[in-house]
Amino acid sequence: MRLVKIESSYKGREQNQEPAFLSLEDVQKIQPDEVFLRLYQQKYSNPPDTALLTLFRDLLSQYQSDEQGVEL
């Protein structure tokens, strides 16, 4: 009889990486484009290309300008 161990591992994940969970204080400090960069890097193990990052920042800028125009 053989014993087998199945262990999950993710490409690109190293022991020196930041913790998987951030504190509320840390979340409040990071900018939306940093969140995008982290998630993209985590999913694709590469940074987004310049064109995609530019499109994201344009979309974010448009959203922020729309939000400033709305009064509650």
C-alpha positions in Angstrom: 0.0 0.0 0.0 1.3 3.5 -0.9 0.4 6.7 0.7 0.0 9.7 -1.5 -0.1 13.3 -0.6 -1.8 15.9 -2.8 -0.7 19.4 -2.2 -2.0 22.6 -3.9 0.6 25.0 -5.2 0.3 27.9 -7.5 2.7 29.0 -10.1 4.6 32.2 -9.2 3.8 32.0 -5.5 6.8 32.1 -3.3 7.3 32.1 0.4 8.6 35.7 0.4 5.4 37.1 -1.1 3.1 39.4 0.7 0.4 37.7 2.9 -2.8 36.6 1.1 -4.9 38.8 3.4 -4.4 42.5 4.0 -5.6 44.5 7.1 -8.3 47.1 6.6 -5.7 49.8 7.2 -3.6 48.3 4.4 -6.6 48.1 2.0 -7.4 51.7 2.6 -3.8 52.7 1.6 -3.6 51.0 -1.8 -4.7 52.6 -5.0 -7.1 51.0 -7.5 -4.4 50.6 -10.1 -2.2 48.7 -7.5 -5.1 46.3 -6.9 -5.4 45.8 -10.6 -1.7 45.1 -10.9 -1.7 42.7 -8.0 -4.7 40.7 -9.2 -3.4 40.6 -12.8 0.1 39.4 -11.6 -1.5 36.8 -9.4 -3.8 35.4 -12.1 -1.4 35.5 -15.1 2.1 35.4 -13.3 3.1 38.4 -15.4 2.5 42.1 -15.2 -0.1 43.6 -17.6 1.2 45.1 -20.8 1.4 48.9 -21.1 -1.7 49.2 -23.3 -3.9 47.3 -20.9 -2.7 49.3 -17.9 -3.3 52.5 -19.9 -6.9 51.4 -20.7 -7.5 50.5 -17.0 -6.2 53.9 -15.9 -8.4 55.7 -18.5 -11.4 53.8 -17.3 -10.6 54.6 -13.7 -10.1 58.3 -14.5 -13.5 58.4 -16.4 -15.2 56.7 -13.4 -13.7 59.1 -10.9 -14.7 62.2 -13.0 -18.2 60.8 -13.2 -18.3 60.3 -9.5 -17.2 63.8 -8.8 -20.1 65.1 -10.9 -22.7 63.2 -8.9 -23.9 65.0 -5.8 -25.6 63.0 -3.0 
